[in-house]
């Protein structure tokens, strides 16, 4: 069974191929118009223009690679720092617009929290669920004790042309009940969103911590939201 990341890359390749085919078709159809327009254009030395365009493209690609590389290094440093304190309770999330907007709704007046990075860390320990940014010195963006968590369930959302699973955590605070959809990141090279057995294992661990924390405080346990499937290797390979 192909992974979500593989289908995502295949969809992008097909989209680029279709765009290229459309451009070629447009040039073929409009060949006569192009032949009439080109002679009317002023003559420009080809080599300097080509070199300038290539240099600009190279600079853009280099800057983009440096920015992404720096973000990756910061995310790994943050993950290691959090793991040293919260062993086994740290996951990586992918920022999405719904999550940012709903976190803003839950922010108390006067709170000035750091911005949620594109790849943020989620800590689900005995105290609750918290979101972290920064690098070697992690900075907490938001935190919710377990008593404010109404329930946790697995759902799905659309990313590009594919459906990916999300962990939905419903928060109850100051009379508001808001769902936080979290897409988890797959740390393996070449992968995008965490799927299948690893994803459901994380959600089950969060649900177990949630119920244990509420039971320890003598609070009402959340309603059962349905079984989370256990996907084994032999089934996923079928």
matplotlib code that plots the C-alpha trace (Angstrom):
import matplotlib.pyplot as plt

x = [0.0, 1.5, 2.0, 0.3, 3.7, 4.3, 0.8, 1.4, 4.7, 3.0, 0.2, 2.7, 4.6, 1.4, 0.4, 3.7, 3.5, 0.0, 1.1, 4.1, 1.9, -0.5, 2.3, 3.6, 0.1, -0.4, 2.8, 1.9, -1.5, -0.2, 2.9, 1.7, 1.1, 4.5, 6.2, 4.7, 5.5, 9.1, 10.5, 9.0, 10.8, 14.0, 17.2, 18.8, 22.1, 21.1, 24.1, 24.1, 20.3, 20.5, 23.3, 21.5, 18.3, 20.3, 22.1, 18.8, 17.3, 20.4, 20.2, 16.5, 17.1, 20.1, 18.2, 15.3, 17.5, 19.3, 16.0, 14.7, 17.9, 18.0, 14.4, 15.2, 18.2, 16.2, 13.4, 15.8, 17.6, 14.2, 13.1, 16.3, 16.0, 12.4, 13.1, 15.7, 13.0, 9.9, 11.2, 8.7, 6.1, 7.3, 5.8, 6.3, 3.3, 2.8, 1.3, -2.0, -4.3, -7.2, -4.9, -3.4, -6.8, -8.2, -5.2, -5.7, -9.3, -8.1, -5.4, -6.3, -6.3, -2.9, -1.0, 1.9, 3.0, 5.7, 4.6, 3.9, 6.6, 5.9, 7.2, 6.4, 6.7, 3.8, 4.4, 1.8, 3.0, 1.3, 0.4, -1.3, -0.7, 1.6, 3.0, 6.6, 8.7, 12.3, 15.5, 17.9, 16.0, 12.4, 9.7, 6.2, 3.6, 0.5, -0.4, -3.6, -3.8, -5.7, -8.7, -9.3, -9.2, -12.7, -11.7, -9.2, -10.1, -8.6, -9.9, -8.7, -8.1, -7.1, -3.6, -3.2, -4.9, -4.6, -6.3, -4.1, -5.0, -5.2, -5.4, -8.2, -8.0, -11.1, -10.3, -12.8, -11.7, -13.6, -16.9, -15.5, -15.2, -12.8, -11.2, -7.5, -6.7, -3.1, -1.3, 1.7, 4.9, 6.7, 10.4, 11.6, 13.4, 11.2, 8.0, 5.4, 2.6, 2.6, 0.2, -1.0, 0.3, 2.7, 0.0, -2.6, 0.0, 0.5, -3.2, -3.7, -0.9, -2.4, -5.8, -4.3, -2.5, -5.7, -7.8, -5.1, -4.7, -8.5, -8.8, -6.0, -7.8, -11.2, -12.7, -15.2, -13.6, -14.2, -16.8, -15.4, -15.1, -14.7, -11.9, -8.6, -7.5, -4.2, -2.5, 0.1, 3.0, 1.5, -1.8, -0.2, 1.9, -1.1]
y = [0.0, 3.3, 5.9, 9.3, 11.0, 8.9, 9.7, 13.4, 13.4, 11.5, 14.1, 16.9, 15.2, 14.7, 18.3, 19.6, 17.3, 18.6, 22.2, 21.5, 19.8, 22.7, 25.2, 23.2, 22.9, 26.6, 27.3, 24.9, 26.4, 30.0, 29.3, 31.7, 34.5, 33.9, 34.0, 37.4, 38.8, 37.7, 39.7, 42.9, 42.5, 44.6, 42.7, 41.9, 40.1, 36.6, 35.5, 38.3, 38.0, 34.2, 34.4, 37.0, 34.9, 31.8, 33.8, 35.1, 31.6, 30.2, 32.8, 32.1, 28.4, 28.9, 31.2, 28.8, 25.9, 27.8, 28.9, 25.3, 23.9, 26.3, 25.5, 21.8, 22.3, 24.3, 21.8, 18.9, 20.8, 21.7, 18.0, 16.8, 19.5, 18.5, 14.8, 15.3, 16.5, 14.8, 11.4, 9.6, 12.4, 14.6, 14.6, 16.9, 18.8, 20.5, 24.0, 24.6, 27.6, 26.0, 25.2, 28.7, 30.4, 28.2, 28.6, 32.4, 32.0, 30.2, 32.7, 34.7, 38.5, 39.9, 36.7, 37.3, 33.9, 33.1, 32.4, 28.8, 27.6, 25.6, 22.5, 22.7, 20.3, 18.8, 17.6, 15.3, 14.5, 14.0, 17.7, 18.2, 19.1, 22.0, 23.5, 24.5, 26.6, 27.8, 25.8, 24.5, 26.7, 25.7, 28.4, 27.4, 28.7, 27.4, 24.9, 23.1, 21.0, 17.7, 19.0, 21.5, 18.7, 17.4, 14.5, 13.3, 11.6, 10.7, 12.4, 13.4, 16.5, 17.2, 18.3, 19.1, 16.2, 13.6, 12.9, 12.8, 11.9, 14.5, 14.2, 16.4, 17.7, 19.4, 22.1, 23.6, 26.9, 30.0, 28.7, 28.0, 24.5, 24.5, 21.7, 21.8, 19.7, 18.6, 17.0, 15.1, 15.2, 12.0, 12.4, 9.8, 11.3, 11.8, 11.6, 14.3, 13.5, 10.7, 8.0, 4.4, 2.6, 5.3, 8.0, 5.9, 4.9, 8.6, 9.2, 6.2, 7.4, 10.8, 9.3, 7.1, 10.0, 12.1, 9.4, 8.6, 12.3, 12.8, 9.6, 10.7, 14.0, 12.2, 14.0, 12.7, 10.6, 11.6, 9.7, 6.9, 8.3, 5.0, 2.4, 3.5, 0.8, -1.0, -1.3, -4.0, -4.4, -7.4, -5.6, -2.4, -4.3, -6.2]
z = [0.0, -1.1, 1.6, 1.7, 1.0, -2.1, -3.5, -2.6, -4.6, -7.5, -7.6, -7.8, -10.6, -12.6, -12.0, -13.3, -16.3, -17.1, -16.8, -19.1, -21.6, -21.6, -22.2, -25.1, -26.5, -26.2, -28.0, -30.8, -31.2, -31.1, -33.3, -36.0, -33.5, -31.9, -35.4, -36.0, -32.6, -32.2, -35.1, -33.7, -30.4, -29.8, -30.1, -26.7, -26.1, -25.2, -23.1, -20.4, -20.0, -19.6, -17.2, -15.1, -15.0, -14.0, -11.3, -9.9, -9.9, -8.2, -5.5, -4.8, -4.6, -2.3, 0.1, 0.1, 0.9, 3.7, 5.3, 5.2, 6.5, 9.4, 10.3, 10.2, 12.5, 15.0, 15.0, 15.7, 18.4, 20.0, 19.9, 21.5, 24.3, 25.0, 24.9, 27.5, 29.9, 28.6, 27.4, 25.1, 25.2, 22.4, 18.9, 15.9, 14.3, 11.0, 11.3, 9.5, 9.3, 11.3, 14.2, 14.3, 14.2, 16.9, 19.2, 18.8, 20.0, 23.1, 23.9, 27.0, 26.8, 27.6, 26.7, 24.3, 23.1, 20.5, 16.9, 16.1, 13.7, 10.5, 12.3, 16.0, 18.9, 20.9, 24.4, 26.0, 29.5, 32.8, 33.1, 29.8, 26.2, 25.2, 22.0, 21.6, 19.2, 19.3, 19.1, 21.7, 24.2, 23.5, 24.0, 24.9, 22.6, 24.3, 27.1, 28.2, 31.4, 31.0, 32.9, 30.0, 27.4, 26.7, 24.4, 21.8, 18.5, 15.2, 12.1, 8.6, 6.5, 3.0, 2.2, -1.5, -3.3, -0.5, 2.8, 5.8, 9.4, 12.1, 15.9, 17.1, 20.7, 22.0, 24.6, 27.0, 28.4, 29.8, 28.4, 25.0, 23.4, 20.5, 18.5, 17.7, 14.5, 14.7, 11.7, 12.9, 11.0, 10.0, 10.9, 8.3, 5.3, 2.3, 4.3, 5.1, 7.5, 10.1, 9.1, 9.8, 12.9, 14.2, 14.0, 15.9, 18.5, 19.3, 19.6, 21.8, 24.1, 24.4, 25.2, 27.9, 29.5, 29.4, 31.1, 33.7, 34.6, 35.0, 37.1, 39.4, 40.1, 40.5, 37.5, 35.0, 32.3, 28.7, 26.6, 24.4, 20.9, 19.1, 18.7, 17.2, 14.8, 15.3, 12.0, 11.9, 9.4, 7.7, 7.2, 5.9, 3.4, 2.0]

ax = plt.figure().add_subplot(projection="3d")
ax.plot(x, y, z, "-o")
ax.set_aspect("equal")
plt.show()
